[in-house]
Amino acid sequence: MKPKYTPGPWKVRFVGDEIWINSTHWEALAKVSSVPEIVEENTGENQGMDNARLIAAAPELLAAIKEIYSAAVDMHSQFLKHDGWRDDATEEVIQIVENQDRIFEEYRNLIAKAEGRG
């Protein structure tokens, strides 16, 4: 499926006293904050930059989570194909394997949310 968003990588850019997310071709994608607006009163830290870095990493994070999900599903399927896997597994391993469906559902929901399908 072709993404509906501007493909990454995205970059954090300053324009005057504003923090923006731009594509690699300088296309403005989003204004994150004005620098004076976001400085924490007590610490003096600029949350805007942290927010901007996280947003700018979104395309790569989505691609990585899709790869991790696909690899995990493949490994899980291969593991379950072996008859008798429970005989040699510890209780901890059995619990992890049994929780995979819930974890996979969380991955699917997260990916769908990022792609505007959930």
C-alpha positions in Angstrom: 0.0 0.0 0.0 1.4 3.4 -1.0 1.6 5.8 2.0 -0.8 8.7 2.1 1.8 10.8 3.9 4.9 12.4 2.6 7.6 9.8 2.5 10.6 10.3 4.8 13.1 11.1 5.8 11.8 14.2 7.6 14.0 16.9 9.0 13.7 19.3 11.9 14.2 22.9 10.7 14.2 26.3 12.4 12.4 29.1 10.6 12.9 32.3 12.7 11.8 31.2 16.2 9.6 28.4 15.0 10.3 24.7 14.8 9.1 23.0 11.6 9.1 19.5 10.2 10.2 19.5 6.6 10.6 16.9 3.9 14.1 16.4 2.4 13.0 18.8 -0.4 12.2 21.5 2.1 8.4 21.0 1.8 6.9 22.2 5.1 4.9 19.4 6.7 4.1 20.8 10.1 4.8 23.6 12.5 5.7 22.0 15.8 6.0 25.0 18.0 7.3 28.5 18.4 10.4 28.2 20.5 9.4 30.7 23.3 6.0 29.0 23.6 7.2 25.6 24.5 10.1 26.3 27.0 9.4 24.6 30.3 8.9 27.2 33.1 10.8 25.3 35.8 13.6 23.7 33.8 14.1 26.0 30.9 14.1 22.9 28.6 12.7 23.2 25.1 10.2 20.4 24.7 9.5 21.6 21.1 12.8 20.2 19.9 12.2 16.8 21.5 8.7 16.7 20.0 10.0 17.7 16.6 12.7 15.0 16.7 10.1 12.4 17.5 7.7 13.5 14.8 10.5 13.7 12.2 11.5 10.1 13.0 7.9 8.9 12.4 8.4 7.5 8.8 11.5 5.5 9.8 9.8 4.3 13.0 6.8 3.1 11.0 9.0 1.3 8.5 11.0 -0.3 11.4 7.9 -1.5 13.2 6.5 -3.0 10.0 9.7 -5.0 9.5 9.9 -6.1 13.1 6.2 -7.2 13.0 6.7 -9.1 9.8 9.8 -10.9 11.1 8.2 -11.7 14.4 5.1 -13.2 12.7 7.3 -15.3 10.4 9.5 -16.6 13.4 6.4 -17.3 15.4 4.8 -19.3 12.6 8.0 -21.3 12.0 8.3 -22.0 15.7 4.8 -23.3 16.0 5.3 -25.7 13.0 7.6 -27.9 15.1 5.6 -30.5 16.8 6.5 -31.0 20.4 7.9 -27.5 21.0 6.0 -27.4 24.3 7.8 -30.5 25.6 11.2 -28.7 25.6 10.0 -25.2 26.4 10.2 -23.6 29.8 7.0 -22.1 31.3 8.3 -18.7 30.6 8.7 -19.5 26.9 5.3 -21.0 26.7 3.8 -17.9 28.3 5.6 -15.7 25.8 4.4 -17.8 22.8 0.8 -17.7 24.1 0.9 -13.9 24.5 2.1 -13.4 20.9 -1.4 -13.0 19.5 -2.1 -10.1 21.8 1.2 -8.5 21.0 0.7 -9.0 17.3 -2.7 -7.3 17.6 -1.1 -4.3 19.3 1.4 -4.1 16.4 -1.4 -4.3 13.8 -3.4 -1.6 15.6 -0.4 0.7 15.9 0.5 0.3 12.2 -3.2 0.9 11.2 -3.3 4.0 13.4 -0.2 5.4 11.8 -1.6 4.7 8.4 -4.9 6.3 9.1 -6.8 3.1 9.2 -7.5 2.8 12.9 
